[in-house]
């Protein structure tokens, strides 16, 4: 009878181990997804090059135009 109990507890330990591994895998996937989302937001913010209105709300930064204005003033 002790063998049956021992085998049963080993099976439970394996199931607990697998469920813990699955939880860690899910957390890792959520973390990678969040990093991908934030990286995409940052990438898109810096890739915005054309802005028709010029109001400055879109975050488009024209370095050449700023340099030109500095040279004209200086």
DSSP file (Angstrom, degrees, kcal/mol; ACC not computed):
  #  RESIDUE AA STRUCTURE BP1 BP2  ACC     N-H-->O    O-->H-N    N-H-->O    O-->H-N    TCO  KAPPA ALPHA  PHI   PSI    X-CA   Y-CA   Z-CA
    1    1 A X     >        0   0    0      0, 0.0     4,-1.8     0, 0.0     5,-0.2   0.000 360.0 360.0 360.0 -32.6    0.0    0.0    0.0
    2    2 A X  H  >  +     0   0    0      1,-0.2     4,-2.7     2,-0.2     5,-0.2   0.871 360.0  56.6 -64.1 -35.2    2.9    2.4    0.6
    3    3 A X  H  > S+     0   0    0      1,-0.2     4,-2.8     2,-0.2     5,-0.2   0.917 105.5  50.6 -61.1 -42.5    4.0    2.1   -3.0
    4    4 A X  H  > S+     0   0    0      1,-0.2     4,-2.0     2,-0.2    -1,-0.2   0.911 112.2  46.7 -62.6 -42.7    0.6    3.2   -4.2
    5    5 A X  H  X S+     0   0    0     -4,-1.8     4,-2.3     2,-0.2    -1,-0.2   0.913 112.8  49.8 -66.1 -42.1    0.7    6.2   -2.0
    6    6 A X  H  X S+     0   0    0     -4,-2.7     4,-2.1     1,-0.2    -2,-0.2   0.925 111.8  47.4 -63.7 -44.6    4.2    7.1   -3.0
    7    7 A X  H  X S+     0   0    0     -4,-2.8     4,-2.0     1,-0.2    -1,-0.2   0.881 111.1  52.7 -63.6 -37.2    3.4    6.8   -6.7
    8    8 A X  H  X S+     0   0    0     -4,-2.0     4,-2.0    -5,-0.2    -1,-0.2   0.904 108.9  48.2 -67.1 -40.9    0.4    8.9   -6.2
    9    9 A X  H  X S+     0   0    0     -4,-2.3     4,-2.4     2,-0.2    -1,-0.2   0.861 109.7  53.3 -69.2 -34.0    2.3   11.7   -4.5
   10   10 A X  H  X S+     0   0    0     -4,-2.1     4,-2.2     2,-0.2    -1,-0.2   0.911 108.2  50.7 -64.9 -40.7    4.9   11.7   -7.2
   11   11 A X  H  X S+     0   0    0     -4,-2.0     4,-2.2     2,-0.2    -2,-0.2   0.902 110.3  49.1 -63.2 -40.8    2.2   12.0   -9.8
   12   12 A X  H  X S+     0   0    0     -4,-2.0     4,-2.6     2,-0.2    -2,-0.2   0.911 109.8  51.8 -64.9 -41.7    0.7   15.0   -7.9
   13   13 A X  H  X S+     0   0    0     -4,-2.4     4,-2.4     1,-0.2    -2,-0.2   0.890 109.2  50.2 -62.6 -39.1    4.2   16.6   -7.7
   14   14 A X  H  X S+     0   0    0     -4,-2.2     4,-2.7     2,-0.2    -1,-0.2   0.912 110.8  49.4 -64.7 -42.3    4.6   16.2  -11.4
   15   15 A X  H  X S+     0   0    0     -4,-2.2     4,-2.4     2,-0.2    -2,-0.2   0.905 111.6  48.6 -64.0 -40.8    1.2   17.8  -12.1
   16   16 A X  H  X S+     0   0    0     -4,-2.6     4,-2.2     2,-0.2    -2,-0.2   0.902 111.7  50.3 -64.3 -40.0    2.1   20.7   -9.7
   17   17 A X  H  X S+     0   0    0     -4,-2.4     4,-2.2     2,-0.2    -2,-0.2   0.926 112.0  46.7 -63.3 -45.2    5.4   21.1  -11.5
   18   18 A X  H  X S+     0   0    0     -4,-2.7     4,-2.3     2,-0.2    -2,-0.2   0.892 111.6  50.4 -65.5 -39.6    3.8   21.2  -14.9
   19   19 A X  H  X S+     0   0    0     -4,-2.4     4,-2.2     1,-0.2    -1,-0.2   0.883 110.7  50.3 -67.4 -36.3    1.1   23.6  -13.8
   20   20 A X  H  X S+     0   0    0     -4,-2.2     4,-2.2     2,-0.2    -2,-0.2   0.892 110.7  49.4 -65.8 -39.1    3.8   25.9  -12.4
   21   21 A X  H  X S+     0   0    0     -4,-2.2     4,-2.3     2,-0.2    -2,-0.2   0.891 110.1  50.8 -66.5 -39.1    5.8   25.8  -15.6
   22   22 A X  H  X S+     0   0    0     -4,-2.3     4,-2.4     2,-0.2    -2,-0.2   0.908 109.6  50.5 -65.5 -41.2    2.6   26.6  -17.6
   23   23 A X  H  X S+     0   0    0     -4,-2.2     4,-2.4     1,-0.2    -2,-0.2   0.916 111.1  48.4 -62.3 -42.9    1.9   29.6  -15.4
   24   24 A X  H  X S+     0   0    0     -4,-2.2     4,-2.4     1,-0.2    -1,-0.2   0.885 110.7  51.5 -65.2 -37.8    5.5   30.8  -15.8
   25   25 A X  H  X S+     0   0    0     -4,-2.3     4,-2.3     2,-0.2    -2,-0.2   0.913 110.3  48.4 -64.1 -43.1    5.2   30.4  -19.6
   26   26 A X  H  X S+     0   0    0     -4,-2.4     4,-2.2     2,-0.2    -2,-0.2   0.916 112.4  48.5 -64.0 -43.1    2.0   32.4  -19.7
   27   27 A X  H  X S+     0   0    0     -4,-2.4     4,-2.4     1,-0.2    -2,-0.2   0.904 111.0  50.9 -63.4 -41.4    3.5   35.2  -17.6
   28   28 A X  H  X S+     0   0    0     -4,-2.4     4,-2.6     1,-0.2    -2,-0.2   0.903 110.2  49.5 -63.1 -41.0    6.6   35.2  -19.9
   29   29 A X  H  X S+     0   0    0     -4,-2.3     4,-2.3     2,-0.2    -2,-0.2   0.897 111.2  48.8 -65.4 -40.3    4.3   35.5  -23.0
   30   30 A X  H  X S+     0   0    0     -4,-2.2     4,-2.3     2,-0.2    -2,-0.2   0.912 112.3  49.6 -64.6 -41.6    2.3   38.3  -21.4
   31   31 A X  H  X S+     0   0    0     -4,-2.4     4,-2.4     2,-0.2    -2,-0.2   0.920 111.7  47.3 -64.0 -44.8    5.6   40.1  -20.5
   32   32 A X  H  X S+     0   0    0     -4,-2.6     4,-2.3     1,-0.2    -1,-0.2   0.888 111.5  52.1 -64.5 -38.4    7.0   39.7  -24.0
   33   33 A X  H  X S+     0   0    0     -4,-2.3     4,-2.3     2,-0.2    -2,-0.2   0.897 109.5  49.0 -63.7 -40.2    3.8   40.9  -25.5
   34   34 A X  H  X S+     0   0    0     -4,-2.3     4,-2.5     2,-0.2     5,-0.2   0.911 111.5  48.9 -66.2 -42.2    3.8   44.0  -23.3
   35   35 A X  H  X S+     0   0    0     -4,-2.4     4,-2.6     1,-0.2    -2,-0.2   0.893 111.2  50.5 -63.7 -38.9    7.4   44.8  -24.2
   36   36 A X  H  X S+     0   0    0     -4,-2.3     4,-2.3     2,-0.2    -2,-0.2   0.912 110.4  49.7 -63.9 -42.4    6.5   44.4  -27.9
   37   37 A X  H  X S+     0   0    0     -4,-2.3     4,-2.1     2,-0.2    -2,-0.2   0.932 113.3  45.0 -62.5 -46.7    3.6   46.7  -27.5
   38   38 A X  H  X S+     0   0    0     -4,-2.5     4,-2.3     1,-0.2    -2,-0.2   0.903 112.7  51.5 -65.4 -40.6    5.7   49.4  -25.8
   39   39 A X  H  X S+     0   0    0     -4,-2.6     4,-2.7     1,-0.2    -1,-0.2   0.894 109.4  50.3 -61.9 -39.9    8.5   49.0  -28.3
   40   40 A X  H  X S+     0   0    0     -4,-2.3     4,-2.6     2,-0.2    -1,-0.2   0.896 109.0  51.7 -65.7 -40.1    6.0   49.4  -31.2
   41   41 A X  H  X S+     0   0    0     -4,-2.1     4,-1.7     2,-0.2    -2,-0.2   0.935 113.2  44.2 -60.9 -45.8    4.6   52.6  -29.6
   42   42 A X  H  X S+     0   0    0     -4,-2.3     4,-1.7     2,-0.2    -2,-0.2   0.922 113.2  51.4 -65.4 -43.6    8.0   54.1  -29.3
   43   43 A X  H  X S+     0   0    0     -4,-2.7     4,-1.3     1,-0.2    -2,-0.2   0.923 111.1  47.3 -59.9 -45.6    9.0   53.0  -32.8
   44   44 A X  H  X S+     0   0    0     -4,-2.6     4,-0.6     1,-0.2    -1,-0.2   0.823 107.4  57.3 -68.4 -29.9    5.9   54.6  -34.3
   45   45 A X  H  < S+     0   0    0     -4,-1.7     3,-0.3     1,-0.2    -1,-0.2   0.876 112.7  39.9 -67.5 -36.3    6.4   57.8  -32.4
   46   46 A X  H  < S+     0   0    0     -4,-1.7    -1,-0.2     1,-0.2    -2,-0.2   0.643 108.4  61.6 -88.5 -14.2    9.9   58.3  -33.9
   47   47 A X  H  < S+     0   0    0     -4,-1.3     2,-1.0    -5,-0.2    -1,-0.2   0.569  72.6 107.6 -86.9  -9.3    8.9   57.1  -37.4
   48   48 A X     <  +     0   0    0     -4,-0.6    13,-0.4    -3,-0.3     3,-0.1  -0.583  35.4 153.1 -72.1 103.4    6.4   59.9  -37.9
   49   49 A X        +     0   0    0     -2,-1.0     2,-0.5    11,-0.1    -1,-0.2   0.748  49.6  62.4-105.5 -31.7    8.2   62.1  -40.4
   50   50 A X        +     0   0    0     10,-0.0     2,-0.4    12,-0.0    -1,-0.1  -0.852  51.5 169.3-106.7 130.7    5.5   63.9  -42.3
   51   51 A X        -     0   0    0     -2,-0.5     8,-0.0     1,-0.1    -3,-0.0  -0.961  15.8-166.0-138.5 118.2    3.1   66.2  -40.7
   52   52 A X  S    S+     0   0    0     -2,-0.4    -1,-0.1     1,-0.2    -2,-0.0   0.838  85.8  45.6 -75.6 -34.0    0.9   68.4  -42.9
   53   53 A X  S    S-     0   0    0      1,-0.0    -1,-0.2     0, 0.0    -2,-0.0   0.850  84.0-148.8 -84.5 -33.4   -0.4   70.8  -40.2
   54   54 A X        +     0   0    0      1,-0.1    -2,-0.1     0, 0.0    -1,-0.0   0.702  54.2 131.4  74.6  18.8    2.9   71.7  -38.5
   55   55 A X        -     0   0    0      1,-0.1    -1,-0.1     0, 0.0    -3,-0.0   0.710  69.2-125.3 -79.4 -19.1    1.2   72.2  -35.1
   56   56 A X  S    S+     0   0    0      4,-0.0     3,-0.4     0, 0.0    -1,-0.1   0.432  79.9 111.9  92.3  -0.4    3.6   70.0  -33.2
   57   57 A X  S    S+     0   0    0      1,-0.2     0, 0.0     2,-0.1     0, 0.0   0.805  70.0  58.6 -74.8 -29.0    1.0   67.7  -31.7
   58   58 A X  S    S-     0   0    0      2,-0.1    -1,-0.2     1,-0.1   -10,-0.1   0.647 106.1-120.7 -80.7 -13.2    2.0   64.6  -33.7
   59   59 A X        +     0   0    0     -3,-0.4     2,-0.3     1,-0.3    -2,-0.1   0.532  56.9 153.3  88.1   5.1    5.6   64.6  -32.4
   60   60 A X        -     0   0    0    -13,-0.0     2,-0.5   -10,-0.0    -1,-0.3  -0.544  25.5-164.6 -71.0 130.2    7.2   64.9  -35.9
   61   61 A X        -     0   0    0    -13,-0.4     2,-0.9    -2,-0.3     3,-0.1  -0.966  11.6-161.5-123.3 116.9   10.5   66.6  -35.5
   62   62 A X     >  -     0   0    0     -2,-0.5     4,-1.7     1,-0.2     5,-0.1  -0.820   8.6-178.0 -99.7  97.8   12.3   68.0  -38.5
   63   63 A X  H  > S+     0   0    0     -2,-0.9     4,-2.5     1,-0.2     5,-0.2   0.863  80.3  56.5 -65.6 -37.3   15.9   68.4  -37.4
   64   64 A X  H  > S+     0   0    0      1,-0.2     4,-2.2     2,-0.2    -1,-0.2   0.903 106.8  48.9 -63.1 -40.9   17.0   69.9  -40.7
   65   65 A X  H  > S+     0   0    0      2,-0.2     4,-2.1     1,-0.2    -1,-0.2   0.879 111.4  49.9 -67.1 -36.9   14.4   72.8  -40.4
   66   66 A X  H  X S+     0   0    0     -4,-1.7     4,-2.2     2,-0.2    -2,-0.2   0.918 110.9  49.1 -67.1 -43.0   15.6   73.4  -36.8
   67   67 A X  H  X S+     0   0    0     -4,-2.5     4,-2.4     1,-0.2    -2,-0.2   0.904 109.9  52.1 -61.3 -41.1   19.2   73.6  -37.9
   68   68 A X  H  X S+     0   0    0     -4,-2.2     4,-2.1     1,-0.2    -2,-0.2   0.909 109.9  48.5 -62.1 -43.4   18.3   75.9  -40.7
   69   69 A X  H  X S+     0   0    0     -4,-2.1     4,-2.0     1,-0.2    -1,-0.2   0.887 111.2  50.3 -65.5 -38.6   16.5   78.3  -38.3
   70   70 A X  H  X S+     0   0    0     -4,-2.2     4,-2.4     1,-0.2    -2,-0.2   0.913 111.0  48.6 -66.2 -41.4   19.4   78.2  -35.9
   71   71 A X  H  < S+     0   0    0     -4,-2.4    -2,-0.2     1,-0.2    -1,-0.2   0.885 111.0  50.6 -66.0 -37.6   21.9   79.1  -38.7
   72   72 A X  H  < S+     0   0    0     -4,-2.1    -1,-0.2     1,-0.2    -2,-0.2   0.882 116.2  40.9 -68.3 -37.1   19.7   81.9  -39.9
   73   73 A X  H  <        0   0    0     -4,-2.0    -2,-0.2     1,-0.2    -1,-0.2   0.831 360.0 360.0 -78.4 -32.8   19.4   83.4  -36.4
   74   74 A X     <        0   0    0     -4,-2.4    -1,-0.2    -5,-0.2    -2,-0.2   0.431 360.0 360.0 -90.3 360.0   23.0   82.9  -35.5
